[in-house]
């Protein structure tokens, strides 16, 4: 498999129930069909050490961690993920498609839980420096739609799903604002549409951004 362009790092962001996992897989398949070798990964997680931290973060009750501790755990996982998974894949010529990255920390721990963004910036600088995605696809759905989707899930990773509705509204507002603030990197995708239409929108965005 020969990549048409240099390796790229793409992230999918959005609140709970936005469809990130589904469309991460679909985008990976579309890239492979185009001859672009890639890997799928996720946060928190994506490396052995980061996956061990993941269970601490996504399981249990909402008040399990104070937000500064939660943020430190997230960046510890992220630093390991970058070192052990993302950078080696990029260096080998593979594109990396990641379900969540640093934007989610600013959304969940910042806008959602009230941590000062300047505090997040300090931890980010110390943990991962200026490592950022080449493209971020922000999947957007009304909170009612998203909450209805997650209501039918059967899994243990429900900690953030248990936060109240206002928390989820703050997440959506943050991501919408981010898309407006950084249009050169972030593209807002409406996921209230049928899945095939969403996939087509994502593919158009990716091919246009990277001139595939």
C-alpha positions in Angstrom: 0.0 0.0 0.0 1.5 3.3 -1.1 0.4 6.6 0.4 -0.3 9.4 -2.0 0.8 12.1 0.4 3.0 12.4 3.6 1.6 10.8 6.7 -1.1 12.9 8.4 -2.6 13.0 11.9 -6.4 13.4 11.9 -8.6 13.6 15.0 -12.3 13.2 15.5 -13.8 15.3 18.3 -17.3 15.9 19.7 -19.4 15.2 22.7 -20.8 11.8 23.9 -22.9 10.2 21.2 -21.6 12.2 18.3 -20.6 9.2 16.3 -16.8 9.4 16.6 -16.1 5.7 16.8 -18.3 4.8 13.9 -16.9 7.5 11.6 -13.3 6.8 12.7 -13.7 3.3 11.3 -15.5 4.5 8.1 -12.8 7.1 7.4 -10.1 4.5 7.9 -11.8 2.2 5.4 -12.2 5.0 2.8 -8.5 5.9 3.1 -7.5 2.3 2.6 -9.6 2.1 -0.5 -7.7 5.1 -1.8 -4.4 3.4 -1.0 -3.6 5.3 2.1 -2.2 3.1 4.9 -3.5 4.1 8.3 -4.1 3.1 11.9 -7.0 3.9 14.2 -6.4 4.8 17.8 -8.2 6.5 20.6 -8.0 8.6 23.7 -7.7 8.2 26.5 -5.8 5.1 25.5 -4.0 4.0 22.3 -0.9 2.5 24.0 -0.5 -0.1 26.7 0.2 2.4 29.5 -2.5 4.8 28.3 -5.1 2.0 28.2 -4.4 1.2 31.8 -5.0 4.8 32.7 -8.2 4.9 30.5 -10.1 2.6 32.9 -9.4 5.0 35.7 -10.9 7.9 33.8 -14.0 6.5 32.0 -15.4 4.1 34.6 -17.0 4.9 37.9 -18.9 7.9 39.1 -18.6 11.5 37.9 -17.0 12.7 41.2 -14.3 10.0 41.1 -11.6 12.6 40.4 -11.1 16.3 41.1 -10.6 18.0 37.7 -6.9 18.9 38.1 -6.1 15.2 38.9 -8.2 14.1 36.0 -6.3 16.4 33.7 -3.0 15.2 34.8 -4.0 11.6 34.2 -5.2 12.5 30.8 -2.0 14.1 29.8 0.1 11.3 31.3 -1.9 8.9 29.0 -1.6 11.2 26.1 2.2 11.6 26.4 2.6 7.8 26.4 0.2 7.5 23.5 2.1 10.0 21.4 5.5 8.5 22.1 4.6 4.8 21.7 1.9 4.8 19.0 1.3 8.1 17.1 4.8 9.3 16.3 6.1 5.8 15.4 3.1 5.3 13.0 3.6 8.7 11.4 7.4 8.0 11.1 6.6 4.8 9.2 4.4 6.6 6.7 1.0 5.6 8.1 -1.8 8.1 8.6 -3.2 8.2 12.2 -6.9 8.6 12.8 -7.6 9.3 16.5 -10.9 9.2 18.4 -10.3 12.3 20.6 -7.2 14.2 21.4 -6.2 17.4 23.3 -9.3 19.4 22.2 -11.3 17.0 24.3 -9.4 18.0 27.4 -10.2 21.7 26.8 -13.8 20.7 26.3 -14.4 18.2 29.1 -12.1 19.4 31.8 -12.1 23.1 30.8 -15.5 24.1 29.4 -17.3 21.1 31.0 -15.8 21.0 34.4 -14.6 24.5 34.8 -10.8 24.2 34.9 -9.0 27.3 33.7 -7.7 26.8 30.2 -4.5 28.5 31.2 -3.9 25.6 33.6 -4.5 23.1 30.8 -2.1 25.0 28.6 0.7 24.6 31.2 0.1 20.9 31.5 -0.1 20.5 27.8 3.2 22.4 27.2 5.0 20.2 29.8 3.5 16.9 28.7 3.4 17.0 24.9 4.7 20.4 23.7 3.2 21.7 20.5 2.2 18.4 19.0 -1.1 19.0 17.2 -3.3 17.3 14.6 -3.1 18.2 10.9 -6.9 18.1 10.7 -9.7 17.9 13.3 -13.2 16.8 12.4 -15.7 18.0 15.0 -18.8 15.8 14.9 -21.8 17.8 16.1 -25.3 16.7 17.1 -28.0 18.3 19.3 -27.7 17.2 22.9 -31.1 15.5 22.9 -30.1 13.4 19.9 -26.7 12.5 21.4 -28.1 11.6 24.8 -30.7 9.4 23.1 -27.9 7.5 21.3 -25.9 6.9 24.4 -29.0 5.8 26.3 -29.0 2.6 24.3 -25.4 1.6 25.0 -24.4 -1.4 27.1 -20.9 -0.8 28.4 -19.0 0.1 31.5 -17.4 3.3 30.2 -20.2 5.6 31.3 -18.6 8.0 33.7 -18.8 11.1 31.4 -22.2 10.1 30.1 -23.5 10.4 33.7 -22.7 14.1 33.9 -25.8 16.3 33.8 -27.4 17.8 30.6 -25.8 21.3 31.2 -22.4 19.6 31.1 -23.2 18.2 27.7 -24.5 21.5 26.4 -21.2 23.2 27.5 -19.3 20.5 25.5 -21.3 21.2 22.4 -20.9 24.9 22.7 -17.1 24.6 23.2 -16.7 22.4 20.1 -18.8 24.7 17.9 -16.8 27.7 19.1 -13.6 25.9 18.4 -14.6 25.2 14.8 -15.3 28.9 14.3 -12.0 29.9 16.0 -9.7 27.5 14.1 -11.3 27.0 10.6 -7.9 26.2 9.1 -7.7 23.0 11.2 -11.2 22.2 12.4 -14.2 21.3 10.3 -17.7 21.0 11.8 -19.7 18.0 10.6 -23.4 17.7 11.2 -24.0 14.1 12.5 -27.8 14.4 12.9 -28.0 13.3 9.2 -28.0 9.6 8.2 -24.7 7.9 8.7 -23.9 7.5 5.0 -24.4 11.3 4.5 -22.2 12.0 7.5 -19.5 9.7 6.1 -19.7 11.4 2.7 -19.3 14.9 4.3 -16.3 13.7 6.3 -14.7 12.2 3.1 -15.3 15.4 1.2 -13.7 17.4 4.0 -10.6 15.1 4.2 -10.0 15.0 0.5 -10.4 18.7 0.1 -8.1 19.5 3.0 -5.3 17.2 1.9 -6.0 17.4 -1.9 -6.4 13.7 -2.3 
